[in-house]
Amino acid sequence: MLAEMFLHPTVFDHMATTAASSEDGICPEIALIEKLAAGGTEPASASEEDAAPEAGNPVIDEWKTRPDVMRWAAVKPDLGAVSLKPYLFVIKDRKNYLGAAAPLPPKLAALLERLLGGEMSAKGALADVKGLNLPEAVLLFDALRKKVREVSNFDLRPAAMPGVAVVVECHPPLQGRYVDILEALPPDRVGLWVASGHAFVTEAAPKARIATLREKWRKATKNQLLRTELEPKKPARGGRAHGNV
């Protein structure tokens, strides 16, 4: 599948995880982006017409800003009505999306509930999360990431993000995946919360990606408070400029 080979991993991950968790194996955003690439517009349901203009589909809002996604979506044949489960089965040795869609084991399901219970509850689960092996941590991380993707308003920090932070703090190999979540946010619709709270990201490559994101958010946002927070800090005498990450 061309999407897996040439698109950003967060794009294909959304397609695959959504298809894997649906009964028909279809990712509805594929049909939407294919229609946009063909010169159409996003269909509006009755409920969507009554909703506030900003309450759109954050996935589509982000995908349509990516030239690579729009080029892919224009390629025929269309895949919007095609089940992806046969393909996901073929690639399960590389990444088992179908297995990830299965219910979490009871131990991880209980941890997920704590990690979704607010910042204090999430921090209280830190020791138990640290005791997980990496495959278990990945399953928990993917469950939390799915919760973030279900959010449509990013003015406020999604309820799953404190839990995501705890998992990544306890398992540093997931730092790159944490930045994948941030990169998938609609850059012009994020709130003040994105300007800080990333201090547990310590590896050079993910830190560099966050620095790039800060500049992207600063240019895209209409929120003056956020733009000010994201401005490069003036160096203290004898020091160097740094962002509040």
C-alpha positions as CSV (number, residue, x, y, z in Angstrom):
1,M,0.0,0.0,0.0
2,L,1.5,3.3,-1.1
3,A,0.3,5.1,2.0
4,E,2.4,2.9,4.3
5,M,5.5,3.4,2.2
6,F,5.4,7.2,1.3
7,L,3.1,9.0,3.8
8,H,4.1,10.2,7.3
9,P,3.7,7.3,9.8
10,T,1.0,9.1,11.8
11,V,-1.2,9.3,8.7
12,F,-1.0,5.5,7.9
13,D,-1.2,4.7,11.6
14,H,-4.6,6.5,11.8
15,M,-5.8,4.7,8.7
16,A,-4.7,1.3,10.0
17,T,-5.9,1.6,13.6
18,T,-9.2,3.1,12.6
19,A,-9.8,0.3,10.0
20,A,-8.6,-2.4,12.4
21,S,-11.1,-1.3,15.1
22,S,-14.1,-1.0,12.8
23,E,-16.3,-3.9,11.9
24,D,-16.1,-3.3,8.1
25,G,-12.4,-2.5,8.0
26,I,-13.0,0.9,6.6
27,C,-11.3,4.2,7.6
28,P,-14.0,6.9,6.8
29,E,-11.4,9.7,6.5
30,I,-9.9,8.0,3.4
31,A,-13.2,8.6,1.5
32,L,-13.3,12.2,2.7
33,I,-9.8,13.0,1.7
34,E,-10.2,11.2,-1.7
35,K,-13.3,13.4,-2.4
36,L,-11.3,16.6,-1.5
37,A,-8.4,15.5,-3.7
38,A,-10.9,15.0,-6.6
39,G,-12.1,18.6,-6.2
40,G,-15.1,18.0,-4.0
41,T,-16.0,19.2,-0.5
42,E,-16.4,17.4,2.8
43,P,-20.0,16.1,3.2
44,A,-21.9,17.7,6.1
45,S,-24.4,15.7,8.1
46,A,-27.3,17.4,9.7
47,S,-25.6,17.4,13.1
48,E,-22.4,18.8,11.5
49,E,-24.4,21.7,9.9
50,D,-25.7,22.7,13.3
51,A,-22.2,22.4,15.0
52,A,-19.8,25.3,15.4
53,P,-17.6,25.9,12.3
54,E,-14.5,25.0,14.3
55,A,-15.9,21.6,15.2
56,G,-14.7,19.9,12.0
57,N,-12.8,16.7,11.5
58,P,-9.3,17.4,12.9
59,V,-7.8,14.5,10.9
60,I,-9.1,15.9,7.6
61,D,-8.1,19.4,8.6
62,E,-4.5,18.2,9.1
63,W,-4.4,15.8,6.1
64,K,-5.5,18.4,3.6
65,T,-2.5,20.6,4.5
66,R,-0.1,17.8,3.5
67,P,0.7,17.8,-0.2
68,D,1.9,14.2,0.0
69,V,-1.5,13.1,1.4
70,M,-3.4,15.0,-1.3
71,R,-1.3,13.5,-4.0
72,W,-1.8,10.0,-2.6
73,A,-5.6,10.5,-2.3
74,A,-5.8,11.5,-6.0
75,V,-4.4,8.1,-7.1
76,K,-6.9,5.7,-8.4
77,P,-8.5,3.4,-7.6
78,D,-10.2,4.9,-4.6
79,L,-9.9,3.0,-1.3
80,G,-12.5,4.8,0.8
81,A,-15.0,2.0,0.6
82,V,-12.5,-0.9,0.7
83,S,-11.8,-2.9,3.8
84,L,-8.1,-2.6,4.8
85,K,-8.2,-5.7,7.1
86,P,-6.8,-8.1,4.5
87,Y,-3.8,-5.8,4.0
88,L,-3.3,-5.3,7.7
89,F,-3.3,-9.1,8.1
90,V,-0.5,-9.4,5.5
91,I,1.7,-6.8,7.2
92,K,1.0,-8.0,10.8
93,D,4.6,-9.3,11.1
94,R,5.8,-5.7,10.7
95,K,3.1,-4.2,13.0
96,N,0.1,-6.0,14.3
97,Y,-2.7,-3.4,14.0
98,L,-5.3,-6.1,14.2
99,G,-3.9,-7.3,17.5
100,A,-3.7,-3.7,18.8
101,A,-7.4,-3.4,18.2
102,A,-8.2,-6.3,20.5
103,P,-9.3,-5.5,24.1
104,L,-6.5,-4.7,26.5
105,P,-5.5,-7.4,29.1
106,P,-7.2,-6.6,32.5
107,K,-4.0,-5.3,34.0
108,L,-3.5,-2.8,31.2
109,A,-7.2,-1.9,31.1
110,A,-7.1,-1.0,34.8
111,L,-4.0,1.1,34.2
112,L,-5.6,2.9,31.3
113,E,-8.5,3.9,33.5
114,R,-6.1,5.4,36.0
115,L,-4.2,7.2,33.3
116,L,-7.4,8.7,32.0
117,G,-8.4,9.9,35.4
118,G,-6.7,13.3,35.4
119,E,-3.1,14.5,36.0
120,M,-2.9,13.4,39.7
121,S,-4.4,10.0,38.9
122,A,-2.0,9.5,36.0
123,K,1.0,10.5,38.1
124,G,-0.1,8.1,40.8
125,A,0.2,5.2,38.3
126,L,3.8,6.0,37.5
127,A,5.4,3.2,39.5
128,D,3.0,0.6,37.9
129,V,3.6,1.9,34.4
130,K,7.4,1.8,35.0
131,G,7.0,-1.9,35.9
132,L,5.6,-2.7,32.5
133,N,7.8,-4.3,29.8
134,L,8.1,-2.3,26.5
135,P,5.5,-4.3,24.5
136,E,2.9,-3.7,27.3
137,A,3.8,0.0,27.4
138,V,3.3,0.2,23.6
139,L,-0.2,-1.3,23.9
140,L,-1.0,1.2,26.6
141,F,0.5,4.0,24.7
142,D,-1.6,3.1,21.6
143,A,-4.8,3.0,23.6
144,L,-4.1,6.5,25.0
145,R,-3.2,7.8,21.5
146,K,-6.5,6.5,20.2
147,K,-8.2,8.5,22.9
148,V,-6.3,11.7,21.8
149,R,-7.4,11.1,18.2
150,E,-11.1,11.0,19.3
151,V,-10.8,14.7,20.5
152,S,-12.1,17.4,18.1
153,N,-11.2,20.5,20.2
154,F,-7.5,21.0,21.0
155,D,-7.9,24.3,22.7
156,L,-7.6,22.4,26.0
157,R,-5.2,19.6,26.7
158,P,-6.8,16.3,25.8
159,A,-7.7,14.2,28.8
160,A,-5.4,11.3,27.7
161,M,-2.3,13.5,27.4
162,P,-1.2,13.3,31.1
163,G,-1.4,9.5,30.8
164,V,0.6,9.6,27.6
165,A,3.3,11.7,29.3
166,V,3.6,9.2,32.2
167,V,4.0,6.3,29.8
168,V,6.6,8.1,27.8
169,E,8.5,9.3,30.9
170,C,8.7,5.7,32.1
171,H,9.6,4.3,28.7
172,P,11.9,6.7,26.8
173,P,12.0,4.6,23.6
174,L,8.4,6.0,23.0
175,Q,9.6,9.6,22.9
176,G,9.4,9.6,19.1
177,R,5.9,8.3,19.1
178,Y,5.0,11.0,21.6
179,V,6.1,13.6,19.1
180,D,4.1,11.8,16.4
181,I,1.0,12.7,18.4
182,L,2.0,16.3,18.6
183,E,2.7,16.5,14.9
184,A,-0.7,15.1,14.1
185,L,-2.5,18.0,15.9
186,P,-4.0,20.7,13.7
187,P,-1.4,23.4,14.1
188,D,-3.8,26.3,13.8
189,R,-6.2,24.9,16.4
190,V,-4.0,24.0,19.4
191,G,-4.2,25.8,22.8
192,L,-1.7,27.2,25.2
193,W,-1.1,23.8,26.7
194,V,1.2,22.8,23.8
195,A,3.8,25.4,24.7
196,S,5.1,23.4,27.7
197,G,5.0,20.1,29.5
198,H,7.5,18.2,27.2
199,A,10.5,18.2,29.6
200,F,10.5,14.4,29.8
201,V,11.5,14.3,26.1
202,T,15.3,14.1,26.4
203,E,16.6,12.4,23.3
204,A,18.1,14.7,20.7
205,A,16.0,13.8,17.7
206,P,12.5,14.1,19.4
207,K,13.6,17.4,21.0
208,A,14.6,18.8,17.6
209,R,11.2,17.8,16.2
210,I,9.5,19.6,19.1
211,A,11.5,22.7,18.4
212,T,10.4,22.6,14.8
213,L,6.8,22.1,15.9
214,R,7.0,25.1,18.2
215,E,7.8,27.3,15.3
216,K,5.1,25.7,13.2
217,W,2.5,26.4,15.9
218,R,3.7,29.9,16.4
219,K,3.2,30.8,12.8
220,A,-0.1,29.0,12.5
221,T,-1.9,30.1,15.6
222,K,-4.2,33.1,16.0
223,N,-4.0,32.9,19.8
224,Q,-1.8,35.8,20.8
225,L,-1.0,34.3,24.2
226,L,0.2,31.1,22.6
227,R,2.2,33.0,20.0
228,T,3.9,34.9,22.8
229,E,4.7,31.7,24.8
230,L,6.2,30.1,21.7
231,E,8.4,33.1,20.9
232,P,12.1,32.1,21.2
233,K,13.3,33.3,24.7
234,K,15.8,36.1,24.8
235,P,19.1,34.7,26.3
236,A,19.9,35.7,29.8
237,R,23.3,37.4,30.1
238,G,25.9,34.8,29.6
239,G,23.3,32.2,28.6
240,R,21.6,30.8,25.5
241,A,18.1,31.2,24.2
242,H,15.8,28.3,24.8
243,G,12.1,27.4,24.5
244,N,10.0,26.3,27.4
245,V,9.6,22.7,26.5
